[in-house]
Amino acid sequence: MPKVNLHKRDYLNNLGTELDMSEFETKLAPKFDSPAKRVNRSPYLNQRNVDYRWKSLNNPSAQAQLLDPHTEAQMEAYEKNIEFFIGTLKMPIGTAGPLRINGLFAQGDYQVPLATTEAALVASYNRGANLITAAGGTSAMLLNEGVTRTPGFAFKSLVEAGQFVAWLVTQFDYFKQLAESTTSHGKLSDVSVNIEGNHVYLVFEYLTGDASGQNMVTIATNVVFNYILEHTPIEPDYAFLDGNLSGDKKANSQTLRSVRGKKVTAEVTIPAELVEKYLHTTPEKMAQFGQMTTVGGALSGTIGINAHYANALAALYIACGQDAACVAESAIGMTRMEVTAKGELYASVTLPNLMVGTVGGGTGLPSQKACLDLLGLSGSGKSQALAEVAAGLCLAGELSIVGAFCAGHFSRAHHKLAR
């Protein structure tokens, strides 16, 4: 079948017709004149340095928006979270709920704060949350926890790699002592070995308490890594603290059957009359949509099957001081929708990579802590509950968006709310 391009702009093919070669060379050539603006790069956050930066930037209107009096009064709170501070960014926040969670750790009705600039998003999650609550709430279960860091070592041969591993496995107890000496919260729960030819990858897996824990496991593993390099009887040709096996901030399939961060599953069973009332469609139609999009996802090579976990997690992570870049891995998972023998809709989500915490990172910043306080999930002992809420929120979003497609409302809702 011929490929049809209704409108395509190929810049490479148009180079010869739209740009003469001398101009082309000038545009792409290195330029060594002095930069127009240099901003103070002192590591210290104080009024003098902030004022100096704004003097260099010379944009009073931008300064008025980013360094308002409230931000200026609180700026010391950001000292451990940002370099070269110039102000704060304001994003609109709405709440979706009540979202009833019947979990091992999260129990109750939650108004979930979502920070986004995408119209229709909060309304969609709110609709799904209200449907779940009307059906008695979602059952949510934290299944597993663990954060990894994966050093890699290269040797001249497989023989050397095997000899290295033979020494390595005798050191695991000491590795645990070393790693845990760097943190009062983290626990080294497992070390596994992967050999690929003359390369060896170690997977250090930690429990990180109520912190998301990525910095924690990096610091702990680095101590062990340095010990290995100093004491191994088989010296590697080269080695790195992380060999990219952890899946850190990247979509990856390995954790679909294991865990990185917190692994949570959530389910709900919804009577047909509630599906009709809230979503204006039927359980059968929603199950059919799930079947078709599962095949579509397989054809596209997607990792996991879901409609839009990323929307929920990005908005929740930004509002609640999580590492927003972790959405790349956290938004992987499985959504299923089936019709029960009673004609009800059964829906479930499983997310194996939820990187969430309620202490550390950005969770203590003024606005972000306020959002966690709205959930009642700020501070120690709350991270497992936050993970279950996140899974319930994703389930709400899956129900709402699938319902919108089945009822033919998806485009209409965006046209109405986004315009």
N, C-alpha and C positions, 0 to 999 in steps of 0.2 A: 504494500500500500504506500503510495507516495506521501511524503511528509509535507504538510502545508504550513507555511509561515505567513500568517496574515500581515504581520508587521515585524520586521526584524532589522535592527541597526547593528551591523557588524563593523566595529570601529577599525579593526585591522584591515579589512578590505577597502575601507574608505580613506585610509591614510594617504594614499597617493593622489587622490582627487581633491581632498579638503585641506591639506597641509603640505606646504613645500618642505623639502628635506632640510633646508637650513633652519627654518622655524622649528621643525620637529627636533632637531639636534639641540637648539637653544633651550627649548622648554625642558628637555630631559637631562641636560648637562648638570653636573655638580656645581654648586654655588658656594663661595667661601667668604662672602661679605659678612659683616657682623650681624647677629640677629637683631631684629628691630626692638624687642623687649626682653629684658632679663628680670626675673622675679626673685626676690629674696628666698634662698633655699635653706635658711637656718632650721635646724630640727626642733627648735624651741617654739612653743605656742604661747605667744604673749602679744600684748597690744601693739608694742613697737613693731614687731615683725609683720603683723597683719596690716598695720597702717602702711608700712613700707611696700608691701606687695601691691596694695591697691594704688599706691602712688605710681608704681611702675605700670600697672595695668591701665590706669587713667581712664576709667569708665564709671563715672558717678552713678548713672542710672542702674547699671548692673550691681554696683556696690550697694545701693539702696535696697535692692531686692534680696541679695544674698547675705548681706551683713546688716540685718535689721537690728534694732536695739535689743530685742529679746535674745537673739542669737549672740550678740556681742556680750551680753551679760552672762551667758552660759558657756562661753567658748572653751573654758578650761576643761569642761566635761568631755571634749572631743580629743584631748591631747594624746590618748593612747590608741586612737582609731584612725588618724589621718595625718599625712605629712603635708606641709606647706598650706595650711588651712587658710581659706579666704571667706568662709561663710557656710551656710546650710541651704539645701535645696528643699523647696516646699512642694509636696505632692498632695493631690486630693485623696482623702481617705473616706471610705464608706464602710458600713457594716452589713454583713449578710447573716440572717438568722431570724428567729432562734433556730439553732442547729442542735438537735438532741443527740448526744453521744452516750451510748451505753457500753463503756469500755472497761478494760481491766484497770486503767489509770484515770481516764477522763470520764466523769459522770456528771451529766447535767445538760442544761440548755445554754449554748454559747452564742454570743453575738461576735462574729469573727471580723476583725478589722482587715480591710483590704486596701492597699495603696496602689492605684493604677491611674493611667490617663486614657484607658480604653473604655469608651462609652458602651453600655449594655452589659459589661462584665459583672459588676456587683449585682445588678438586677437579676441576671441569670443565676448566679450562685444563691441569691436570696430565695428565688423561686424553688430551686432544688432543695435548699435547706428547709424551707417550710413544708415541702412535700415529705421529706424524710421525717420531720417532726410529727406531722399528721399521721404517719404510718407507725408511730411509736418509737422512732429513733433508729439510728444505725448501731449495730453491734460492731465494736471495733476491738481488735486484739493486737497488741505489740508482740511480734513473733521472735525477734532477735535483735541484737545490737552488736556493733563492731565497726571500728574505723581503722583503716589500713595505711601502711606506708611500705613501699616495696623496693629495697635496695637491689641493685644489679651489679654483678661481677663478671668480668670477661677474663678467660684463661687461654693459654696457647692450644689446649687440647681437651678432649672429653676426659682423658685420664686425669689431668690436673683438676678439672671441675669435680670429678668424683672424689678425689683425695681431699679437696677443700670441703666438700659436703660431709665426708666421713669425720673430719675434725669438728666441723660446725655443730653436728648434732650432739656432741658431747658438751657443748657450751650453753645449751638452752636455759638451764636453771640460772646460770650467771647472767645471761642476757636479761632475764626477767628482773633480777636485782638491779642491774644497771639502769634499765629503762624506767623502773618505778622510783628510782632515786631522784629523778628529775621532776616528779609531779606528786602532789598529795591526793590527786583525784584519779589519775589514769592507772589502769591495770593492764599489763600485757597478758592477754588471754590465750594467744596461740602464735606459733611460728611455723610456717610451712615452707617447703622447698620445691622450686620448679627448675628443672634442668632442660635447657634447650641448646643442644650441641655443646659448645664450649662456654656457654653463658649460664650463670646461675642467678635465679631471682628468688629473693627471700620475701615472704609475705608476713609482716608483723601486724597482728590484729590486736586492737586495744578496746577495752571498755573505758569510756571517757566521762562517766558520771553525767552531770546535767549540762556539760559543755558540748558544743558541736565537736570540738576536739582536734581540728586539723593541725593547728599550731602545736598543740600538746603532743601529738604523736610524731610530728616532725622532729621536735626537740629531743624526745625520748629515743627515737630510732637513731638519731644522729650520734648520740653517745655510744650506742651499741655498734654502729657502723664504724666509728673511729677505733673502737676496741678491736674489732675484727681486723681492720687494716694493720693495726700495730702488732697483733699477736698471731695472725694466721701463719701456719708453717708453709702454706702454698700461696705465694704472692700473686695477686691478679695482675694482668697487664694494665687494666684500668677498671675503675668502679665508680658508681654514682649513688647518691643517697636515695634516689628514686628511679626505677627502671620503667615507669609508666605502666605497671601492671595493676596499680591500685584502682584505676578508673577515676582518679581525682578530677572533678569538674569536666568530665567527658562522658558522653553517652557510651555505655558499654553493656554487653549482654551477660557478663559473668555473674553479676549479682542478682539476676532474675531467679537463680536457684540458691543464692547465698545471701549476703547482706553487706552493705556499706552504709554506715550511719545507723538508721533504725528501720527495720522491716515491719510493716503494718498491713493488716488486711481488715477490710470493713465490708459489711453486707447489710441489705435491707430487703424486706419482702413487702410489696405494695399492692393492695387490692386494686382491681381494675377500675373501680369507680373513682378512686383517688388519682389514678393515672389520667383518667378522662377529665376530672375536675381541674387538676393543676397543669397538665401538659396537653390536654385536648387531643389525645391520641389513645392507642391501645397497647397493652403489653405485647401482643403479637407483632404489631408494627415495629416496636422498639427492638424486639428480638431479631426480626428480619434485618433491621438496620445494622445490628451488631454482627450478624453473619456476613453481610455484604462488605462491611468495612474491615472485618478481620481478614478477608481474602485480599481486599485492596491494600491493607497494611503489609501483608506478606509479599504482594507483588512489588511494592515500593521498597522492600527491604528494611522496613522500620524495626526498631528494637522494642519489643513489647507491643501491646495493642491498647491504645487509649485515645480518647478524643482530644482532650486539651488539659491534661494535668498541669502543664507549664503555666497556664493562665492563673490557676489557683495559687500555685506555689510561688510564682514570681511576686504576686500581689501580697501574699502572706509574708514571704521572706523580707520584702522591703519594709513592710509595716512593722514587723516584729524584730528587726535587727539581725536577721540571719544573713549568711553569705549568699548574695543573690546569684553569684556565678555557679553555685552548686545546683541551680535549677537544671543545668545541662545534664546532670546525672540523676537528680531527684525525680525528674519528670518521666522516668521510665517505669513501666509497670503494666499490669493487665487489668482490663475491664471486661466483665462478662455480664450479659443480660439474657435471661431465660424465662420462659413461661412455665409456671408450676402446674401441677395436676389440677389445682383449683382455679386456674386461669389468672393467677396473680403474676406480678412481675417480680422476679428475683434478680437483684443487681449486686455485683460485688466489685471491689477494687483491691488490688494488692500492689503496694509500693515498697520495693526492697531497698531504696537508696535515700531515704529521708534524712537529710543532713540538717538537723535542728537542735537547738540548745536554748536553755533559759538562763544561763549564766555565761559570762565571757563574751568576747567579740563585740558586736554592736548592741547586745541586749540591754546594756546599762545606760545607753544614751537616752536623753530626756524623752523624745517623742516615741522612740522604740519601746522603752520601758513602759510608757503610758499605754501603748497598744497591748503589751503583755499583761499589764494590770487590768485592762478591760476584759481580757479573757480569764483573769484570775490565775495566770500561769507564769508569773514572774518569779525568778529566784530558784533556789535549790529544791530538788524533789519534784519538779514540774515538767521536765523535758519529755518523759514518756507520755504524759497526758497531751502535750503539745503535738507529738507525733500522731497520736490517735485522732486528735481534732483535725490535723492536716489531711489525714486519710478520709475522714468524714466529709471534709470540705471538697476534696476531689470527687468523691462519690456524688455529692450534690451537683457539682458542675457537669459530670457525665450525664446524669439523669436529665438535667435541664437542656443541655445542648442536643442530646439525642432526641428528646421530645420536640424541640424546636424544628429539627430537620424533618421528623416524621409528620408533624402537623403543618409543615410548609411555612413556619413562622420565622425561620432563621434570618433570612434577608430582610423581612419586614421589620423585625425588632431592631436590627442594626440601622435600617433606614430611618426609623422613628427616633431612636435614642441617640444615634451618632450624628444626626443632621439637624 
